[in-house]
Amino acid sequence: MTGEKLVGMANQIGGFFAAMPDRDQAIEDIASHLRRMWEPRMRRALYAHIDQVGAGELSALLQEVVTTRRTELEPPAIK
């Protein structure tokens, strides 16, 4: 799956949770969704894409999630 596709999917998730009145809860729920519903290779690919082109394609809410929650969301590289 391409980085662009993953960014689009992440932004859709962010759009859903952006309607929540509590921003901190929205951030927690997005991180939880990505941990539970995205395979580790999808999360790795998202971070690889971000590292290569930057996080500018992500909504502000998703940018906050992927930067503040990176250690818990990015699975270790496969050796």
PyMOL Python script that loads the backbone (N, CA, C, O; Angstrom):
from pymol import cmd

cmd.read_pdbstr("""\
ATOM      1  N   MET A   1       0.842  -1.162   0.000  1.00  0.00           N
ATOM      2  CA  MET A   1       0.000   0.000   0.000  1.00  0.00           C
ATOM      3  C   MET A   1       0.900   1.243   0.000  1.00  0.00           C
ATOM      4  O   MET A   1       1.898   1.295   0.720  1.00  0.00           O
ATOM      5  N   THR A   2       0.546   2.217  -0.795  1.00  0.00           N
ATOM      6  CA  THR A   2       1.390   3.408  -0.917  1.00  0.00           C
ATOM      7  C   THR A   2       1.229   4.337   0.283  1.00  0.00           C
ATOM      8  O   THR A   2       0.222   4.308   0.990  1.00  0.00           O
ATOM      9  N   GLY A   3       2.246   5.153   0.484  1.00  0.00           N
ATOM     10  CA  GLY A   3       2.194   6.144   1.552  1.00  0.00           C
ATOM     11  C   GLY A   3       1.048   7.111   1.361  1.00  0.00           C
ATOM     12  O   GLY A   3       0.401   7.515   2.328  1.00  0.00           O
ATOM     13  N   GLU A   4       0.792   7.488   0.108  1.00  0.00           N
ATOM     14  CA  GLU A   4      -0.308   8.417  -0.168  1.00  0.00           C
ATOM     15  C   GLU A   4      -1.647   7.813   0.227  1.00  0.00           C
ATOM     16  O   GLU A   4      -2.506   8.501   0.778  1.00  0.00           O
ATOM     17  N   LYS A   5      -1.821   6.538  -0.053  1.00  0.00           N
ATOM     18  CA  LYS A   5      -3.067   5.852   0.307  1.00  0.00           C
ATOM     19  C   LYS A   5      -3.223   5.805   1.836  1.00  0.00           C
ATOM     20  O   LYS A   5      -4.310   6.044   2.361  1.00  0.00           O
ATOM     21  N   LEU A   6      -2.143   5.501   2.532  1.00  0.00           N
ATOM     22  CA  LEU A   6      -2.186   5.444   3.991  1.00  0.00           C
ATOM     23  C   LEU A   6      -2.484   6.811   4.591  1.00  0.00           C
ATOM     24  O   LEU A   6      -3.224   6.913   5.570  1.00  0.00           O
ATOM     25  N   VAL A   7      -1.917   7.855   4.014  1.00  0.00           N
ATOM     26  CA  VAL A   7      -2.210   9.212   4.485  1.00  0.00           C
ATOM     27  C   VAL A   7      -3.690   9.516   4.299  1.00  0.00           C
ATOM     28  O   VAL A   7      -4.332  10.068   5.192  1.00  0.00           O
ATOM     29  N   GLY A   8      -4.227   9.157   3.145  1.00  0.00           N
ATOM     30  CA  GLY A   8      -5.654   9.371   2.894  1.00  0.00           C
ATOM     31  C   GLY A   8      -6.526   8.625   3.893  1.00  0.00           C
ATOM     32  O   GLY A   8      -7.504   9.170   4.404  1.00  0.00           O
ATOM     33  N   MET A   9      -6.169   7.383   4.166  1.00  0.00           N
ATOM     34  CA  MET A   9      -6.930   6.591   5.143  1.00  0.00           C
ATOM     35  C   MET A   9      -6.830   7.211   6.534  1.00  0.00           C
ATOM     36  O   MET A   9      -7.827   7.310   7.248  1.00  0.00           O
ATOM     37  N   ALA A  10      -5.625   7.628   6.915  1.00  0.00           N
ATOM     38  CA  ALA A  10      -5.431   8.239   8.228  1.00  0.00           C
ATOM     39  C   ALA A  10      -6.236   9.526   8.345  1.00  0.00           C
ATOM     40  O   ALA A  10      -6.835   9.794   9.386  1.00  0.00           O
ATOM     41  N   ASN A  11      -6.253  10.322   7.284  1.00  0.00           N
ATOM     42  CA  ASN A  11      -7.027  11.560   7.324  1.00  0.00           C
ATOM     43  C   ASN A  11      -8.533  11.291   7.441  1.00  0.00           C
ATOM     44  O   ASN A  11      -9.251  12.064   8.075  1.00  0.00           O
ATOM     45  N   GLN A  12      -9.005  10.216   6.840  1.00  0.00           N
ATOM     46  CA  GLN A  12     -10.418   9.853   6.995  1.00  0.00           C
ATOM     47  C   GLN A  12     -10.723   9.503   8.452  1.00  0.00           C
ATOM     48  O   GLN A  12     -11.749   9.913   8.995  1.00  0.00           O
ATOM     49  N   ILE A  13      -9.839   8.756   9.068  1.00  0.00           N
ATOM     50  CA  ILE A  13     -10.002   8.411  10.482  1.00  0.00           C
ATOM     51  C   ILE A  13      -9.994   9.689  11.316  1.00  0.00           C
ATOM     52  O   ILE A  13     -10.838   9.874  12.192  1.00  0.00           O
ATOM     53  N   GLY A  14      -9.038  10.562  11.038  1.00  0.00           N
ATOM     54  CA  GLY A  14      -8.951  11.827  11.754  1.00  0.00           C
ATOM     55  C   GLY A  14     -10.192  12.675  11.582  1.00  0.00           C
ATOM     56  O   GLY A  14     -10.639  13.322  12.529  1.00  0.00           O
ATOM     57  N   GLY A  15     -10.755  12.680  10.381  1.00  0.00           N
ATOM     58  CA  GLY A  15     -11.978  13.438  10.126  1.00  0.00           C
ATOM     59  C   GLY A  15     -13.135  12.950  10.971  1.00  0.00           C
ATOM     60  O   GLY A  15     -13.940  13.746  11.453  1.00  0.00           O
ATOM     61  N   PHE A  16     -13.219  11.647  11.151  1.00  0.00           N
ATOM     62  CA  PHE A  16     -14.279  11.077  11.981  1.00  0.00           C
ATOM     63  C   PHE A  16     -14.128  11.533  13.431  1.00  0.00           C
ATOM     64  O   PHE A  16     -15.087  11.994  14.049  1.00  0.00           O
ATOM     65  N   PHE A  17     -12.921  11.399  13.960  1.00  0.00           N
ATOM     66  CA  PHE A  17     -12.698  11.724  15.371  1.00  0.00           C
ATOM     67  C   PHE A  17     -12.586  13.227  15.632  1.00  0.00           C
ATOM     68  O   PHE A  17     -12.705  13.659  16.779  1.00  0.00           O
ATOM     69  N   ALA A  18     -12.360  14.024  14.597  1.00  0.00           N
ATOM     70  CA  ALA A  18     -12.243  15.480  14.764  1.00  0.00           C
ATOM     71  C   ALA A  18     -13.546  16.093  15.271  1.00  0.00           C
ATOM     72  O   ALA A  18     -13.531  17.182  15.845  1.00  0.00           O
ATOM     73  N   ALA A  19     -14.646  15.425  15.071  1.00  0.00           N
ATOM     74  CA  ALA A  19     -15.940  15.945  15.513  1.00  0.00           C
ATOM     75  C   ALA A  19     -16.130  15.827  17.026  1.00  0.00           C
ATOM     76  O   ALA A  19     -17.068  16.396  17.584  1.00  0.00           O
ATOM     77  N   MET A  20     -15.246  15.093  17.679  1.00  0.00           N
ATOM     78  CA  MET A  20     -15.370  14.928  19.127  1.00  0.00           C
ATOM     79  C   MET A  20     -15.075  16.254  19.827  1.00  0.00           C
ATOM     80  O   MET A  20     -14.147  16.958  19.429  1.00  0.00           O
ATOM     81  N   PRO A  21     -15.833  16.607  20.848  1.00  0.00           N
ATOM     82  CA  PRO A  21     -15.603  17.880  21.532  1.00  0.00           C
ATOM     83  C   PRO A  21     -14.318  17.911  22.365  1.00  0.00           C
ATOM     84  O   PRO A  21     -13.772  18.988  22.607  1.00  0.00           O
ATOM     85  N   ASP A  22     -13.834  16.769  22.801  1.00  0.00           N
ATOM     86  CA  ASP A  22     -12.626  16.689  23.632  1.00  0.00           C
ATOM     87  C   ASP A  22     -11.443  16.279  22.747  1.00  0.00           C
ATOM     88  O   ASP A  22     -11.332  15.117  22.355  1.00  0.00           O
ATOM     89  N   ARG A  23     -10.567  17.231  22.435  1.00  0.00           N
ATOM     90  CA  ARG A  23      -9.427  16.975  21.532  1.00  0.00           C
ATOM     91  C   ARG A  23      -8.496  15.900  22.086  1.00  0.00           C
ATOM     92  O   ARG A  23      -8.028  15.041  21.339  1.00  0.00           O
ATOM     93  N   ASP A  24      -8.227  15.942  23.384  1.00  0.00           N
ATOM     94  CA  ASP A  24      -7.348  14.927  23.979  1.00  0.00           C
ATOM     95  C   ASP A  24      -7.934  13.534  23.821  1.00  0.00           C
ATOM     96  O   ASP A  24      -7.203  12.579  23.558  1.00  0.00           O
ATOM     97  N   GLN A  25      -9.243  13.408  23.977  1.00  0.00           N
ATOM     98  CA  GLN A  25      -9.892  12.107  23.799  1.00  0.00           C
ATOM     99  C   GLN A  25      -9.846  11.686  22.333  1.00  0.00           C
ATOM    100  O   GLN A  25      -9.665  10.505  22.034  1.00  0.00           O
ATOM    101  N   ALA A  26     -10.007  12.635  21.423  1.00  0.00           N
ATOM    102  CA  ALA A  26      -9.918  12.324  19.999  1.00  0.00           C
ATOM    103  C   ALA A  26      -8.527  11.791  19.661  1.00  0.00           C
ATOM    104  O   ALA A  26      -8.397  10.820  18.916  1.00  0.00           O
ATOM    105  N   ILE A  27      -7.497  12.419  20.203  1.00  0.00           N
ATOM    106  CA  ILE A  27      -6.117  11.969  19.958  1.00  0.00           C
ATOM    107  C   ILE A  27      -5.926  10.549  20.493  1.00  0.00           C
ATOM    108  O   ILE A  27      -5.342   9.698  19.822  1.00  0.00           O
ATOM    109  N   GLU A  28      -6.418  10.305  21.694  1.00  0.00           N
ATOM    110  CA  GLU A  28      -6.317   8.961  22.284  1.00  0.00           C
ATOM    111  C   GLU A  28      -7.061   7.935  21.433  1.00  0.00           C
ATOM    112  O   GLU A  28      -6.557   6.837  21.196  1.00  0.00           O
ATOM    113  N   ASP A  29      -8.253   8.295  20.976  1.00  0.00           N
ATOM    114  CA  ASP A  29      -9.062   7.358  20.187  1.00  0.00           C
ATOM    115  C   ASP A  29      -8.445   7.082  18.820  1.00  0.00           C
ATOM    116  O   ASP A  29      -8.509   5.954  18.330  1.00  0.00           O
ATOM    117  N   ILE A  30      -7.854   8.090  18.204  1.00  0.00           N
ATOM    118  CA  ILE A  30      -7.183   7.862  16.917  1.00  0.00           C
ATOM    119  C   ILE A  30      -5.993   6.929  17.112  1.00  0.00           C
ATOM    120  O   ILE A  30      -5.820   5.970  16.360  1.00  0.00           O
ATOM    121  N   ALA A  31      -5.181   7.208  18.114  1.00  0.00           N
ATOM    122  CA  ALA A  31      -4.022   6.347  18.380  1.00  0.00           C
ATOM    123  C   ALA A  31      -4.470   4.919  18.665  1.00  0.00           C
ATOM    124  O   ALA A  31      -3.865   3.964  18.177  1.00  0.00           O
ATOM    125  N   SER A  32      -5.514   4.778  19.443  1.00  0.00           N
ATOM    126  CA  SER A  32      -6.037   3.449  19.757  1.00  0.00           C
ATOM    127  C   SER A  32      -6.527   2.750  18.490  1.00  0.00           C
ATOM    128  O   SER A  32      -6.269   1.562  18.296  1.00  0.00           O
ATOM    129  N   HIS A  33      -7.220   3.469  17.643  1.00  0.00           N
ATOM    130  CA  HIS A  33      -7.716   2.888  16.394  1.00  0.00           C
ATOM    131  C   HIS A  33      -6.554   2.419  15.517  1.00  0.00           C
ATOM    132  O   HIS A  33      -6.581   1.312  14.979  1.00  0.00           O
ATOM    133  N   LEU A  34      -5.538   3.264  15.377  1.00  0.00           N
ATOM    134  CA  LEU A  34      -4.395   2.879  14.550  1.00  0.00           C
ATOM    135  C   LEU A  34      -3.677   1.658  15.118  1.00  0.00           C
ATOM    136  O   LEU A  34      -3.250   0.783  14.364  1.00  0.00           O
ATOM    137  N   ARG A  35      -3.541   1.593  16.437  1.00  0.00           N
ATOM    138  CA  ARG A  35      -2.887   0.425  17.065  1.00  0.00           C
ATOM    139  C   ARG A  35      -3.696  -0.845  16.845  1.00  0.00           C
ATOM    140  O   ARG A  35      -3.135  -1.893  16.527  1.00  0.00           O
ATOM    141  N   ARG A  36      -5.002  -0.757  17.010  1.00  0.00           N
ATOM    142  CA  ARG A  36      -5.841  -1.954  16.953  1.00  0.00           C
ATOM    143  C   ARG A  36      -6.180  -2.391  15.533  1.00  0.00           C
ATOM    144  O   ARG A  36      -6.236  -3.588  15.252  1.00  0.00           O
ATOM    145  N   MET A  37      -6.406  -1.432  14.634  1.00  0.00           N
ATOM    146  CA  MET A  37      -6.964  -1.773  13.334  1.00  0.00           C
ATOM    147  C   MET A  37      -5.947  -1.798  12.183  1.00  0.00           C
ATOM    148  O   MET A  37      -6.206  -2.410  11.147  1.00  0.00           O
ATOM    149  N   TRP A  38      -4.826  -1.157  12.354  1.00  0.00           N
ATOM    150  CA  TRP A  38      -3.817  -1.141  11.297  1.00  0.00           C
ATOM    151  C   TRP A  38      -2.736  -2.159  11.609  1.00  0.00           C
ATOM    152  O   TRP A  38      -2.229  -2.224  12.728  1.00  0.00           O
ATOM    153  N   GLU A  39      -2.391  -2.955  10.604  1.00  0.00           N
ATOM    154  CA  GLU A  39      -1.303  -3.911  10.760  1.00  0.00           C
ATOM    155  C   GLU A  39      -0.006  -3.151  11.028  1.00  0.00           C
ATOM    156  O   GLU A  39       0.137  -2.004  10.604  1.00  0.00           O
ATOM    157  N   PRO A  40       0.932  -3.776  11.722  1.00  0.00           N
ATOM    158  CA  PRO A  40       2.221  -3.120  11.964  1.00  0.00           C
ATOM    159  C   PRO A  40       2.895  -2.630  10.682  1.00  0.00           C
ATOM    160  O   PRO A  40       3.496  -1.555  10.678  1.00  0.00           O
ATOM    161  N   ARG A  41       2.807  -3.389   9.612  1.00  0.00           N
ATOM    162  CA  ARG A  41       3.463  -2.951   8.363  1.00  0.00           C
ATOM    163  C   ARG A  41       2.804  -1.702   7.791  1.00  0.00           C
ATOM    164  O   ARG A  41       3.473  -0.908   7.129  1.00  0.00           O
ATOM    165  N   MET A  42       1.511  -1.508   8.030  1.00  0.00           N
ATOM    166  CA  MET A  42       0.846  -0.280   7.578  1.00  0.00           C
ATOM    167  C   MET A  42       1.360   0.923   8.367  1.00  0.00           C
ATOM    168  O   MET A  42       1.624   1.985   7.802  1.00  0.00           O
ATOM    169  N   ARG A  43       1.497   0.739   9.681  1.00  0.00           N
ATOM    170  CA  ARG A  43       1.996   1.835  10.511  1.00  0.00           C
ATOM    171  C   ARG A  43       3.461   2.140  10.180  1.00  0.00           C
ATOM    172  O   ARG A  43       3.859   3.304  10.135  1.00  0.00           O
ATOM    173  N   ARG A  44       4.260   1.094   9.948  1.00  0.00           N
ATOM    174  CA  ARG A  44       5.652   1.297   9.537  1.00  0.00           C
ATOM    175  C   ARG A  44       5.715   2.081   8.231  1.00  0.00           C
ATOM    176  O   ARG A  44       6.507   3.013   8.092  1.00  0.00           O
ATOM    177  N   ALA A  45       4.877   1.694   7.279  1.00  0.00           N
ATOM    178  CA  ALA A  45       4.865   2.360   5.970  1.00  0.00           C
ATOM    179  C   ALA A  45       4.408   3.811   6.095  1.00  0.00           C
ATOM    180  O   ALA A  45       4.927   4.679   5.392  1.00  0.00           O
ATOM    181  N   LEU A  46       3.458   4.088   6.966  1.00  0.00           N
ATOM    182  CA  LEU A  46       3.016   5.468   7.176  1.00  0.00           C
ATOM    183  C   LEU A  46       4.167   6.308   7.709  1.00  0.00           C
ATOM    184  O   LEU A  46       4.409   7.410   7.216  1.00  0.00           O
ATOM    185  N   TYR A  47       4.873   5.803   8.702  1.00  0.00           N
ATOM    186  CA  TYR A  47       6.003   6.552   9.255  1.00  0.00           C
ATOM    187  C   TYR A  47       7.150   6.673   8.260  1.00  0.00           C
ATOM    188  O   TYR A  47       7.830   7.699   8.233  1.00  0.00           O
ATOM    189  N   ALA A  48       7.377   5.659   7.450  1.00  0.00           N
ATOM    190  CA  ALA A  48       8.418   5.751   6.416  1.00  0.00           C
ATOM    191  C   ALA A  48       8.063   6.856   5.426  1.00  0.00           C
ATOM    192  O   ALA A  48       8.929   7.617   4.995  1.00  0.00           O
ATOM    193  N   HIS A  49       6.791   6.936   5.073  1.00  0.00           N
ATOM    194  CA  HIS A  49       6.334   7.983   4.152  1.00  0.00           C
ATOM    195  C   HIS A  49       6.505   9.364   4.789  1.00  0.00           C
ATOM    196  O   HIS A  49       6.986  10.294   4.142  1.00  0.00           O
ATOM    197  N   ILE A  50       6.116   9.489   6.037  1.00  0.00           N
ATOM    198  CA  ILE A  50       6.258  10.762   6.747  1.00  0.00           C
ATOM    199  C   ILE A  50       7.731  11.167   6.829  1.00  0.00           C
ATOM    200  O   ILE A  50       8.066  12.334   6.623  1.00  0.00           O
ATOM    201  N   ASP A  51       8.597  10.221   7.124  1.00  0.00           N
ATOM    202  CA  ASP A  51      10.026  10.514   7.222  1.00  0.00           C
ATOM    203  C   ASP A  51      10.592  10.970   5.873  1.00  0.00           C
ATOM    204  O   ASP A  51      11.528  11.768   5.819  1.00  0.00           O
ATOM    205  N   GLN A  52      10.016  10.457   4.797  1.00  0.00           N
ATOM    206  CA  GLN A  52      10.529  10.776   3.462  1.00  0.00           C
ATOM    207  C   GLN A  52       9.993  12.107   2.941  1.00  0.00           C
ATOM    208  O   GLN A  52      10.754  12.900   2.388  1.00  0.00           O
ATOM    209  N   VAL A  53       8.692  12.363   3.109  1.00  0.00           N
ATOM    210  CA  VAL A  53       8.091  13.551   2.491  1.00  0.00           C
ATOM    211  C   VAL A  53       7.546  14.554   3.498  1.00  0.00           C
ATOM    212  O   VAL A  53       7.114  15.641   3.117  1.00  0.00           O
ATOM    213  N   GLY A  54       7.561  14.204   4.763  1.00  0.00           N
ATOM    214  CA  GLY A  54       7.013  15.093   5.785  1.00  0.00           C
ATOM    215  C   GLY A  54       5.557  14.769   6.090  1.00  0.00           C
ATOM    216  O   GLY A  54       4.915  13.981   5.396  1.00  0.00           O
ATOM    217  N   ALA A  55       5.061  15.394   7.138  1.00  0.00           N
ATOM    218  CA  ALA A  55       3.701  15.110   7.600  1.00  0.00           C
ATOM    219  C   ALA A  55       2.694  16.134   7.101  1.00  0.00           C
ATOM    220  O   ALA A  55       1.551  16.151   7.558  1.00  0.00           O
ATOM    221  N   GLY A  56       3.105  16.993   6.165  1.00  0.00           N
ATOM    222  CA  GLY A  56       2.245  18.064   5.694  1.00  0.00           C
ATOM    223  C   GLY A  56       0.953  17.620   5.037  1.00  0.00           C
ATOM    224  O   GLY A  56      -0.012  18.382   4.988  1.00  0.00           O
ATOM    225  N   GLU A  57       0.923  16.387   4.530  1.00  0.00           N
ATOM    226  CA  GLU A  57      -0.291  15.877   3.888  1.00  0.00           C
ATOM    227  C   GLU A  57      -1.346  15.469   4.913  1.00  0.00           C
ATOM    228  O   GLU A  57      -2.520  15.317   4.575  1.00  0.00           O
ATOM    229  N   LEU A  58      -0.933  15.297   6.144  1.00  0.00           N
ATOM    230  CA  LEU A  58      -1.858  14.887   7.201  1.00  0.00           C
ATOM    231  C   LEU A  58      -2.590  16.096   7.769  1.00  0.00           C
ATOM    232  O   LEU A  58      -2.057  17.205   7.798  1.00  0.00           O
ATOM    233  N   SER A  59      -3.815  15.864   8.218  1.00  0.00           N
ATOM    234  CA  SER A  59      -4.547  16.923   8.911  1.00  0.00           C
ATOM    235  C   SER A  59      -3.787  17.305  10.182  1.00  0.00           C
ATOM    236  O   SER A  59      -2.951  16.541  10.665  1.00  0.00           O
ATOM    237  N   ALA A  60      -4.080  18.474  10.710  1.00  0.00           N
ATOM    238  CA  ALA A  60      -3.394  18.944  11.925  1.00  0.00           C
ATOM    239  C   ALA A  60      -3.578  17.960  13.074  1.00  0.00           C
ATOM    240  O   ALA A  60      -2.647  17.719  13.844  1.00  0.00           O
ATOM    241  N   LEU A  61      -4.767  17.395  13.192  1.00  0.00           N
ATOM    242  CA  LEU A  61      -5.040  16.433  14.262  1.00  0.00           C
ATOM    243  C   LEU A  61      -4.183  15.183  14.090  1.00  0.00           C
ATOM    244  O   LEU A  61      -3.608  14.688  15.060  1.00  0.00           O
ATOM    245  N   LEU A  62      -4.094  14.668  12.857  1.00  0.00           N
ATOM    246  CA  LEU A  62      -3.270  13.486  12.615  1.00  0.00           C
ATOM    247  C   LEU A  62      -1.799  13.783  12.791  1.00  0.00           C
ATOM    248  O   LEU A  62      -1.052  12.934  13.278  1.00  0.00           O
ATOM    249  N   GLN A  63      -1.366  14.974  12.405  1.00  0.00           N
ATOM    250  CA  GLN A  63       0.036  15.340  12.623  1.00  0.00           C
ATOM    251  C   GLN A  63       0.370  15.275  14.108  1.00  0.00           C
ATOM    252  O   GLN A  63       1.435  14.793  14.495  1.00  0.00           O
ATOM    253  N   GLU A  64      -0.543  15.761  14.928  1.00  0.00           N
ATOM    254  CA  GLU A  64      -0.313  15.719  16.373  1.00  0.00           C
ATOM    255  C   GLU A  64      -0.245  14.279  16.881  1.00  0.00           C
ATOM    256  O   GLU A  64       0.607  13.939  17.702  1.00  0.00           O
ATOM    257  N   VAL A  65      -1.143  13.445  16.385  1.00  0.00           N
ATOM    258  CA  VAL A  65      -1.158  12.039  16.822  1.00  0.00           C
ATOM    259  C   VAL A  65       0.140  11.344  16.426  1.00  0.00           C
ATOM    260  O   VAL A  65       0.778  10.710  17.267  1.00  0.00           O
ATOM    261  N   VAL A  66       0.541  11.453  15.163  1.00  0.00           N
ATOM    262  CA  VAL A  66       1.707  10.694  14.715  1.00  0.00           C
ATOM    263  C   VAL A  66       3.006  11.211  15.314  1.00  0.00           C
ATOM    264  O   VAL A  66       3.967  10.452  15.438  1.00  0.00           O
ATOM    265  N   THR A  67       3.058  12.481  15.688  1.00  0.00           N
ATOM    266  CA  THR A  67       4.289  12.980  16.304  1.00  0.00           C
ATOM    267  C   THR A  67       4.328  12.704  17.802  1.00  0.00           C
ATOM    268  O   THR A  67       5.369  12.305  18.324  1.00  0.00           O
ATOM    269  N   THR A  68       3.225  12.906  18.500  1.00  0.00           N
ATOM    270  CA  THR A  68       3.240  12.723  19.957  1.00  0.00           C
ATOM    271  C   THR A  68       3.140  11.263  20.365  1.00  0.00           C
ATOM    272  O   THR A  68       3.520  10.915  21.483  1.00  0.00           O
ATOM    273  N   ARG A  69       2.645  10.410  19.498  1.00  0.00           N
ATOM    274  CA  ARG A  69       2.438   8.999  19.839  1.00  0.00           C
ATOM    275  C   ARG A  69       3.328   8.051  19.048  1.00  0.00           C
ATOM    276  O   ARG A  69       3.067   6.849  19.005  1.00  0.00           O
ATOM    277  N   ARG A  70       4.360   8.569  18.433  1.00  0.00           N
ATOM    278  CA  ARG A  70       5.197   7.746  17.556  1.00  0.00           C
ATOM    279  C   ARG A  70       5.766   6.520  18.264  1.00  0.00           C
ATOM    280  O   ARG A  70       5.750   5.425  17.702  1.00  0.00           O
ATOM    281  N   THR A  71       6.262   6.683  19.475  1.00  0.00           N
ATOM    282  CA  THR A  71       6.907   5.550  20.151  1.00  0.00           C
ATOM    283  C   THR A  71       5.935   4.406  20.397  1.00  0.00           C
ATOM    284  O   THR A  71       6.350   3.247  20.421  1.00  0.00           O
ATOM    285  N   GLU A  72       4.681   4.695  20.575  1.00  0.00           N
ATOM    286  CA  GLU A  72       3.715   3.607  20.803  1.00  0.00           C
ATOM    287  C   GLU A  72       3.085   3.101  19.510  1.00  0.00           C
ATOM    288  O   GLU A  72       2.600   1.971  19.469  1.00  0.00           O
ATOM    289  N   LEU A  73       3.082   3.912  18.452  1.00  0.00           N
ATOM    290  CA  LEU A  73       2.426   3.505  17.209  1.00  0.00           C
ATOM    291  C   LEU A  73       3.360   2.845  16.210  1.00  0.00           C
ATOM    292  O   LEU A  73       2.946   1.949  15.475  1.00  0.00           O
ATOM    293  N   GLU A  74       4.622   3.278  16.173  1.00  0.00           N
ATOM    294  CA  GLU A  74       5.533   2.737  15.162  1.00  0.00           C
ATOM    295  C   GLU A  74       6.150   1.434  15.651  1.00  0.00           C
ATOM    296  O   GLU A  74       6.906   1.421  16.622  1.00  0.00           O
ATOM    297  N   PRO A  75       5.823   0.346  14.976  1.00  0.00           N
ATOM    298  CA  PRO A  75       6.413  -0.947  15.367  1.00  0.00           C
ATOM    299  C   PRO A  75       7.899  -0.966  15.030  1.00  0.00           C
ATOM    300  O   PRO A  75       8.334  -0.268  14.115  1.00  0.00           O
ATOM    301  N   PRO A  76       8.678  -1.753  15.756  1.00  0.00           N
ATOM    302  CA  PRO A  76      10.100  -1.872  15.436  1.00  0.00           C
ATOM    303  C   PRO A  76      10.299  -2.426  14.028  1.00  0.00           C
ATOM    304  O   PRO A  76       9.477  -3.197  13.534  1.00  0.00           O
ATOM    305  N   ALA A  77      11.382  -2.029  13.398  1.00  0.00           N
ATOM    306  CA  ALA A  77      11.688  -2.517  12.057  1.00  0.00           C
ATOM    307  C   ALA A  77      11.943  -4.009  12.091  1.00  0.00           C
ATOM    308  O   ALA A  77      12.478  -4.542  13.063  1.00  0.00           O
ATOM    309  N   ILE A  78      11.558  -4.665  11.033  1.00  0.00           N
ATOM    310  CA  ILE A  78      11.803  -6.109  10.902  1.00  0.00           C
ATOM    311  C   ILE A  78      13.231  -6.305  10.436  1.00  0.00           C
ATOM    312  O   ILE A  78      13.682  -5.646   9.499  1.00  0.00           O
ATOM    313  N   LYS A  79      13.939  -7.205  11.086  1.00  0.00           N
ATOM    314  CA  LYS A  79      15.333  -7.448  10.716  1.00  0.00           C
ATOM    315  C   LYS A  79      15.469  -8.701   9.922  1.00  0.00           C
ATOM    316  O   LYS A  79      16.577  -9.063   9.524  1.00  0.00           O
TER     317      LYS A  79
END
""", "prot")
cmd.dss("prot")
cmd.show_as("cartoon", "prot")
cmd.util.cbc("prot")
cmd.orient("prot")
